[in-house]
Amino acid sequence: MAAGAPRIFVSHLAGVAAFDPNGDQVGRVRDLVVMLRVGRRPPRLLGLVVELSTRRRIFLPMTRVTSIESGQVITTGVLNVRRFEQRPTERLVFGELLDRRVTLVETGEEVTVLDLSVGQLPARRDWEIDKVFVRKGGRGGAFRRARGESLTVEWSAVTGFSLEEKGQGAESLLATFEQLRPADLANVLHHLSPKRRAEVAAALDDARLADVLEELPEDDQIEILGKLKEERAADVLEAMDPDDAADLLGELPEDDKERLLSLMQPADAADMRRLMAYEEHTAGGLMTTEPIILRPDATVADALARVRNPDLSPALAAQVYVCRPPDETPTGKYLGTVHFQRLLRDPPYTLVSSLVDEALETLAPDAALPVVAGFFAAYDMVAAPVVDESGSLLGVVTVDDVLDHMLPEDWRETEYHLDEDPGEGVVAHGS
């Protein structure tokens, strides 16, 4: 973790208020949810358990936390109010890790965990536990004043927390594969038995499972989704890219599709319905409804701040789209596109409306796949705006979606990697 990265001890978060962007309190923090890893690697902080005024405890993912400051947590304001249910790979910090007896690696001495610190990784939204505050000697409450020497050590300096490498459960298997890219983890899941695949899918958090589902063949997607509880299946669909989620929903029986849509947030469900109204192999069926949209009075600095979002794919971060309000799809009048490279060449105070590429053509929502592919080839684009007859931006087609629909249906069955000899070029194994 780089010097200066945000860090806070978890004891300072016990019971603190969580607020929405308008300053209204939404609840209080009752615990932190982390995922343990194999060996001595620090656990990743998945989110917070927040108690609402109704006494219901919900899960607040870290992706919906904009800042953690002394005495308060600021959220995006988007909450899923379903009751929190702990999953097999998850551990509660207050409930399971504090006041625990662990062993110092260097001396073999048993110590008691009094506190843990969490820190944000530089240039990312991920948080992880990095340090452990321990006390030598006898047992005691996690937040009590205790006798004996106390010291703060790195997570890797103690044992007694992490998963064992030799474990055979889905929990250990998942931790082993944690560093895999979604496409690689999807390949692993595809070759597991259905029972094992369901166990690992159930243990993944919503965002990770959503990323993996997007990379799986259609049959695997339907199988995994069908084995999840309906409420969780709806959560996972919400976490997927809207175009991928709409494609998956479109393959389900009508009754199942409607039940899942009814369990989703109304705005997300509306996006899905809109996308499913288009033919699959058209620009409307391929597009995502969540590009970077800016109003004409936004500045280059505003645009670059949006582009820096680490959750965006490279294709979506490559350019911004300038539109009149409303600035969610379908927007007001589409004014043009500003490429990322152009943003880097102009002063931060420059208005994006003065930088738009007005010469760039747009795609109609009913444009067929060959027309869309030709557009990308002609303009050397990685993303293309989809605009309706009234001039509203409906969404954006990205080059990865075009490739996904142009490749053979079984392309995911083939493992592609670079040959060790760079002079030999790219070799496709297993084809």
N, C-alpha and C positions, 0 to 999 in steps of 0.2 A: 504494500500500500504506500503510495507516494506521500511525502511530507506535505502537511497542510490539508490532506483529505479529511472530510468531516468524520468525527469519531465521537461516540457518546456511550457512557456506561448505562447498561440496561436498568439499573436501579433508579435512574433518573426518569425512566419512562413509565414506571409503575403508577397507574391511575391518572396519567396526564390526559388532558382534554384533546380531542381530535376535532378540527374545524374544517368547514368547507371554504372555498375561495372567498366567499362573502363575509366570513368571520362568524358564521353561525355554528354553534357546537353540534356535532353529530353523535358524539359518544365519548367514552373514555377507554384508554388502552388497558387491557387486563392481562395480556401476555404477548410474547413474540413467538413466531413460528419459524423454525429453521430446519434445514435438511442436512443431516449428517453425511459425511463422505468417507470413503475408504481411506485407511491410513491416518496420517496426521494433518490432512488438508483442512483448512478452516471451513466451518459450515456456512452455507449461504442462507441469508435472511430472506425468507419467502414473503413474509407479511406480518401483520399485527392482528391480534384478536381484540376487537373493539366491542364494548358493551354499549348498546343503544339505551335511550331513556326508557324503553319498554322492557329492559333487562335481557333482551335477546342478545346473544353474542354472535357476531358475524366475523368473517375473514376479510381483511383489507389488504389486498396485494400491494407489495412495495411499488409496483408500477403505477399505483394510484395515490402514492404519497409524493408530494412535491417538495416537502422539506420537513426535517426533524430539528426542532430548536429547543432550547431550554424551556421546559414547562409546557410545550405544545407540539402537536403534530398537525401539519397542513395537508389536506387531501385535495384531489381533483374535484371532489363533490359527487363523484359517481360511485354509488354504493350498491352492492348486491346484498340484500337484507335476508338472504337465506341463512339459516342457523349454521354456525361453524361446526364442521365435522373433521376431526383429525384423521389424517391418512397414514398408512404404514411407514412411509419414509420421513414423516414429520416428527419433530420434537418441540415441546413447549419449553421455553427458556425458564420462566418462573416456576412452572409446575414440575419440570423434570431435570433441569441442568443445575440450577442453583442449590446450594447446600449439599451437593454431591461429593462423595469421596473419590478423588482421582490420585494419580501417582506422578511425581516429578520424574521425568526421564533421566535427568543427570544423576540424581542421588537415590532414586527408588523410594523416596519418602512419601507417605500418604499425606495428602492435604485436603482441606475442605474448600469448595468453590464458594466464594462470597459474592462475586460479581463478574460480569463479562462485559467487554466493550465491543460495540459494533461500529464498523467504519464503511464508508462508501468508497468503492473502487474508483480511481481517477478516470475521468472521461466516460464513465458508464453509470447506469442507474442501479447496478447491482450493489448490494450490501452484504457483508459477511462478518462473522465474529473473528476478531483478530487477537485479542488479549484476554487473559484470565486473571482475575484478582483472587488469590488464594490465601488461606491461613494455615500455618503449621500447627500441629497439636490436635486437641479434641474436637468434637463436633459442635455445631452451633447454628443458630438461625442465619439465613443468608444475609439479612440486613442488620444483624445485631452487632453491638460493639463486643469484640472477642479478645481473649488473651492469646498470647503467642505471636510469633513473628508473621507479618503479612507481607506479601510481595505480589507484584504484577509480572506475569510471564507471557510469552507468546503461546498461542494455542498449541503449536507443535511441541512445546516444552512439557506437556502433560499427556498422559494416556488414561484411558478409562471412559472416553466419550465416543470415539469414532467406531464405525463399523469394522468388522473383521474381514480381511481379504478372503478368507476361506468360506464365508457364509454362502449358503446356497439359496436363500430366499430371494424374492423379487426385490426386496429392499437393498440387499448387497449388490445384486445384478445391476440395478438402476444406478447405484453410486459408481460402479465400475465404468458405466457407459456415459457418465455425466458430461465429460468433455467432448463427446462426439457431436458433430454438427447434426442438425435435424435430419438431413438427407441420409447421413450415415447411420444414425440411430433407427431411422425408418427401415433401412435395409436389414438391420439386425432383427427388428421386430417382425419383419416379413418372413424371416426364416425360422422364427420360434414356433413352437406348437401353439395351437389356439388357446389352450389353457394358460400357458406361460405368457403369451402375448397379452391376454386379458389382465393377468396379474401385474405386469409391468405398466400397462396403460392405466390401470386403476391407481398405481402409486405415483405416477407423474403428476406434477401440478398442472393446472388448466392451461397456462400459457405454453409450457413445454409440450404438452400433449397436442395442443392446437398446431404448433409448428411442425410436429412430427406427422400428424394426420395429413397436412398439406402435401407431404412428400410420399405418402403411401398410395399404392394402387387402390382403385375404387372399391374392390371387394373387401380389402382389409379395412378401409375406412368404415364401411357399412357394418362390418362384423364388430369392430371395436366400439363404435357408437352404440350399437344395439345392446352391448353388455354393460353399458354405464347406466346409472340411475338417470331418469329423464331430466331431473333438475340439473344434474352435473353435465349431461350431454348438451343441454341448452347453454350452460356456462362456457363449455369448450367451443361450441359453435360461435358464440359471441367473441371469443378470443381469436378465432381464425380470421384471415383476410376475408372481407365480405364476399368477394367473387368465388373463393374456394369453398366457403361455407354454403353459398347458394348452389354451387354445383353439387355438393354432397347432399343437401336437402332435396334437390331435384331428383335424386335417385331413390329416395325413400317412398314407401307407400303414402298415399294422400293423407290418411288418418294420422300416421306417425309424424309426417311433416307438419301438419296443423297443430298437433299437440306440442311439439318442440317450439314452434313459432310463438304459441301462446305463452310459453314459459320464459321467453326471451324479453329483454328490455324493448319497449315499443319502438324506439328509434332504430335499434338493430334489426328487429323483425321487419320494419318498413323497408330498410335497405335490401334485405334478403328478397322480399316480395317483388321489389322493383327490378332487381337483377334477374330473378327467375322469369320475369315477363318477356325477356329477350331470348331469341334462339341461341343455343349454346355456342355455335361457331360464328358469332357475329361480334362486332366491337362491343355492343351492349352486354352480351353474354360473357365477354372476356374481361371487362373493365373492373377496376376496384373503385369504390365510391369514396375513398379517403385519401386523396392527394393533398399536397400542401397548397391551400387556397389563401390568397392575401387580397385585401382591399387595395384600391388604387393609391390611397394615402399612406400605405405601409412603406417602410424604408428598407434599404439594403440590410441594415443591422437587424431589423425584424425578420427578414427573410433568412438570413444566415442563422439566426437563433433557432428558427424552425427546422432548417436543414440539419442542424447539429443533433437533432433527436436521434439517439442511438437505436431506437426501436424501428426506425424507418429502413426499408430495404434500399440498397444503393440506387436502384432504378427510380424509386419514389423521391429520393433525396437529390436527384440529379437536376431537378428544375422545379420552379414554383409557377402557379397559375393565378393570374390577376383577374379578379372578377368583381363586379358590383354586388352589394348585398342582395340576398342573404349569401353568406360565405360558407355554407354547407351545401353539398350536392342534393338536388339540382340548384345551382346558384342563380344569381342575377346574371346580367349580360357578361359573357366571357370576353375579356379584352386582349388576352394574349399570354404567352409563355415567356418566362425569364430563365435562361440557363444558368446553372451553378457557376460556370466559368465566368459568365458576364458579371455575376454578383461579386466575384473576387476582384474584378478590375475597377470597380467604381467605389467612391467614398461611401462610408456607412450611412450618411444622412441623405443620400440620393433616393428619390421616390421610385419604387419599382415600376410605377405606371410609365415612367419615361424610358424604361429599358426593355419593354416587351418586344418580342419578335412577332411583329404583325404579319410577316410574310409566311409564317408557318401555317400550312393547311391543317384542318381538323378532320376528324373521322365522324361520320354519321353513325348513330347507334346500330343501324341495320347493315353496316358495311360487312361484307363477308370476309372470312378468314384470309383468303388469298389477297384481297384488297388491303387488309390490315398488314399482312406480311410485306406486300409491295411498298407500303408507306414507310415501314421501318427501313427497308433496304434503300429506298430512294433518298431519305432524309438523314440516314445514319443516327437514328434516334434510339433511346433506351426506354422512352415512355411517350405516349401520344394522347392528346386530349380528345375526348368524345363529347361532341356538342350537338344539341338538338336543333330543330328548325327555328325555334324562338331565340337561339343564341345563348342558351344556358349550358354551363358545363355540367355534364352528367357524371363523369368519372374519367379515369385514365387507364389505358391499356399499357401494360409493361411488357418488355421484350421476353421476360421469362414465361409469361402466360402464353405468348404467341408460340414460343418453342414447345411448351408443354403440350399444346394442342396440335402441333405439326409433326411431332415425333410419333413413331409407332406406339400403339397402346401399351405394349409390353416393354417400353424402353427402360422402365425402372428395374426390370429383371436383370439388366446388363450392368456390370460393374465397370466403370471407366476410371482409369488412373494413368498418370504419366509414366512412361517407360523410364527406367533408371538412367539410360543413356540419352542425354538431351539431344543428341544428334539424330536419334531415331524418331523423334516427334511423339505424337500421342498414339497410344495403343489401347484399344478397347478389348478387355479380357472378358471372356464368358459370352461373347456374342456369337 
